Amino acid sequence: METLLYEVDDAGIALITVNRPDKLNALNATVIDELEAAFRQARADGEVKGVVLTGAGEKSFVAGADISQFPDLTALDGHRFALRGQAAFNRIEEMAKPVVAAINGYAFGGGCELALACHLRVASENAIFGQPEVNLGILPGYGGTQRLPRLVGRGLATEIILTGDRISAQRAYEIGLVNRVVPQAELIETAEGFVRTISAKAPLAVSMALEALRASDQPLREGLRFEAALFGQACATEDAKEGARAFLERRKADFKGQ
């Protein structure tokens, strides 16, 4: 790949790194295409238990989209531009395996939206977040207006998007935008720790839980019906039976993903 690094360790954790440090790891069409390809590979690889997504260097996770392409966009171009990024980020969010963003610096615009598409977010102490699109005469187009209010609430999301203000890592933690803030040196280890913890659970249960969580933006009664249907499916799995037996026998469960 031209813009990404992809490696899988012995524990089955895929580390995907946006590798354009000279451009602060900014998004362009090639990065979007390669992100989609990398996550497709991680999804299909049975040895991969989860993914950690980060940016190269210690200055930037992903500093947004490549602004040089914006002045020439027509309305149709802009619509297609947004749909393309949304489709790629949707596939990240729809992964049946845990995806943890390790945010090692700037996460502006599309970079913040990329982090929002991940299931969990760990930030280094120097991380800075923002949706500054209004400063460019546009608005978030890769899911920011939809995922951010679902994560931090509509009031705070409105403030972040309409002011374009920057948010420190600590403030991001306080409002629930990130799950952890750690020193830069501990960032990848902490993110991988999340994956190791989750991958020790029943794989089908994790997958179904992620699916149910994605449905949490539905009206409550619809979401509850969906949850109950998935709960029923989970109860019929061999892993559910093994989990119950292991609990009763006071031993560690041996989940098979069946």
TIFI-136453 format. One record per residue (C-alpha): residue in three letters; y, z, x. Coordinates in steps of 0.5 Angstrom, whole numbers, plus 500, padded with zeros to 3 digits. Each point is the difference from the previous one (the first is absolute). Example, Ala and Ser with C-alpha at 12.3 -4.5 7.8 and 13.67 -1.06 7.14 Angstrom:
<atoms>
> ala:491:516:525
> ser:507:498:502
</atoms>
This chain:
<atoms>
> met:500:500:500
> glu:507:499:502
> thr:504:506:497
> leu:494:505:499
> leu:495:504:504
> tyr:494:502:497
> glu:495:504:503
> val:494:505:497
> asp:498:506:503
> asp:493:503:501
> ala:502:505:493
> gly:501:493:496
> ile:507:501:500
> ala:504:493:500
> leu:507:501:504
> ile:505:494:498
> thr:506:500:504
> val:506:495:498
> asn:501:498:507
> arg:507:497:500
> pro:504:505:504
> asp:505:496:503
> lys:502:498:492
> leu:499:508:498
> asn:494:497:497
> ala:504:497:495
> leu:496:496:494
> asn:499:493:500
> ala:496:495:497
> thr:495:500:505
> val:499:508:500
> ile:499:500:493
> asp:495:494:500
> glu:496:504:506
> leu:501:507:496
> glu:496:497:495
> ala:495:497:504
> ala:499:507:504
> phe:499:504:494
> arg:495:495:497
> gln:496:501:506
> ala:501:507:500
> arg:498:500:492
> ala:494:495:502
> asp:497:504:506
> gly:495:505:498
> glu:501:504:506
> val:507:501:499
> lys:501:507:496
> gly:508:500:500
> val:506:497:503
> val:506:502:503
> leu:506:496:500
> thr:506:501:505
> gly:505:496:505
> ala:500:498:507
> gly:505:505:504
> glu:503:506:499
> lys:506:498:497
> ser:498:496:493
> phe:495:500:495
> val:502:494:497
> ala:508:499:499
> gly:500:495:494
> ala:500:493:499
> asp:502:495:505
> ile:507:499:497
> ser:502:494:504
> gln:496:496:494
> phe:504:503:494
> pro:506:496:501
> asp:497:493:498
> leu:495:503:494
> thr:501:497:493
> ala:499:504:494
> leu:493:496:500
> asp:499:502:507
> gly:502:507:499
> his:495:501:494
> arg:494:497:504
> phe:502:504:506
> ala:499:506:496
> leu:494:498:497
> arg:497:499:506
> gly:501:507:503
> gln:498:503:494
> ala:494:497:500
> ala:498:502:507
> phe:502:507:499
> asn:497:500:493
> arg:493:499:504
> ile:502:506:505
> glu:501:504:494
> glu:493:498:497
> met:496:501:506
> ala:494:504:498
> lys:500:504:507
> pro:506:505:502
> val:506:497:503
> val:505:504:504
> ala:506:498:502
> ala:502:503:507
> ile:508:499:500
> asn:502:500:507
> gly:508:499:499
> tyr:504:495:496
> ala:497:499:493
> phe:505:496:496
> gly:500:495:495
> gly:494:496:500
> gly:497:505:505
> cys:501:506:495
> glu:497:496:495
> leu:494:499:504
> ala:499:507:501
> leu:501:501:493
> ala:494:496:499
> cys:495:504:504
> his:497:506:497
> leu:502:505:505
> arg:506:500:504
> val:501:504:507
> ala:507:500:503
> ser:502:502:507
> glu:506:504:501
> asn:504:495:502
> ala:498:495:494
> ile:506:498:496
> phe:499:497:493
> gly:505:496:495
> gln:500:494:495
> pro:507:497:503
> glu:499:493:496
> val:506:501:496
> asn:504:500:506
> leu:498:493:501
> gly:502:498:493
> ile:492:500:497
> leu:495:506:498
> pro:493:502:502
> gly:496:494:499
> tyr:493:503:502
> gly:499:505:495
> gly:505:505:502
> thr:503:501:493
> gln:493:501:497
> arg:496:504:505
> leu:506:505:503
> pro:502:503:493
> arg:492:501:499
> leu:500:504:506
> val:507:504:500
> gly:502:499:493
> arg:505:495:497
> gly:506:505:502
> leu:499:500:507
> ala:498:493:500
> thr:506:497:497
> glu:504:504:505
> ile:496:497:506
> ile:500:493:498
> leu:508:500:497
> thr:503:503:506
> gly:496:497:505
> asp:500:507:504
> arg:495:501:506
> ile:495:506:499
> ser:498:505:505
> ala:492:501:501
> gln:501:507:498
> arg:504:498:494
> ala:495:495:498
> tyr:495:506:501
> glu:504:504:495
> ile:500:495:495
> gly:493:498:500
> leu:501:493:503
> val:495:502:506
> asn:494:505:500
> arg:501:503:507
> val:506:500:506
> val:497:501:507
> pro:502:499:507
> gln:500:492:502
> ala:494:502:505
> glu:496:503:494
> leu:501:494:495
> ile:494:496:501
> glu:495:506:501
> thr:503:503:493
> ala:500:493:497
> glu:492:499:502
> gly:499:507:498
> phe:501:499:493
> val:496:494:500
> arg:494:504:503
> thr:501:505:495
> ile:500:495:494
> ser:494:496:503
> ala:496:506:500
> lys:500:500:493
> ala:496:496:495
> pro:502:493:501
> leu:499:498:493
> ala:504:506:497
> val:506:499:505
> ser:500:492:498
> met:500:502:492
> ala:505:506:502
> leu:505:495:503
> glu:499:495:494
> ala:502:506:495
> leu:506:502:504
> arg:502:492:500
> ala:500:501:492
> ser:504:506:500
> asp:506:496:498
> gln:497:498:493
> pro:502:504:494
> leu:496:507:501
> arg:495:499:494
> glu:498:493:503
> gly:500:503:507
> leu:495:506:498
> arg:495:495:496
> phe:500:496:507
> glu:499:506:504
> ala:494:502:495
> ala:497:493:501
> leu:500:501:507
> phe:497:507:500
> gly:495:498:496
> gln:498:494:505
> ala:500:505:506
> cys:496:505:496
> ala:494:495:500
> thr:500:499:508
> glu:495:502:504
> asp:506:503:504
> ala:502:505:494
> lys:493:502:500
> glu:500:502:507
> gly:506:503:500
> ala:498:505:495
> arg:494:501:503
> ala:503:502:507
> phe:505:504:497
> leu:494:504:496
> glu:496:500:506
> arg:506:502:505
> arg:499:495:504
> lys:505:494:503
> ala:499:494:495
> asp:497:493:503
> phe:504:495:496
> lys:497:493:500
> gly:505:496:496
> gln:495:499:495
</atoms>
